[in-house]
Amino acid sequence: MTIKVAQERLNSTVGKTEIDLTDLMENIIGEIFGRMFFGDSFKDKNVNGKPLGIATKNIFFELFRESLLNSSIEISQRRKDLMNEINGIRKCYRSLIEEKRNEKKIDRVTIIYMLLEQQG
């Protein structure tokens, strides 16, 4: 699966004169996560105009950065903005989980399928 995703993403760059390798790698990693966890492509899933995988990575990075730079208890505007972004991502993931929960036919075992099975 990893090779297939990488090939798909690399093929989408054919003919382009400039490629941001960081964005390309983040896109590949996000896509692998989506397929591995949900069994679906994240290609069409967006939060605030960003691909879901990249938005998730950005939140983790920003939270880590905030924890290193701001040890004070006061809530900054940036933290409020981060919480809004987190809530948008949470809604997107919840809708994906609900879609999987409501699917009648499971064509492959994914991590989310195994977790939903454990819930009963």
Disulfide bonds with the S-S distance in Angstrom:
none
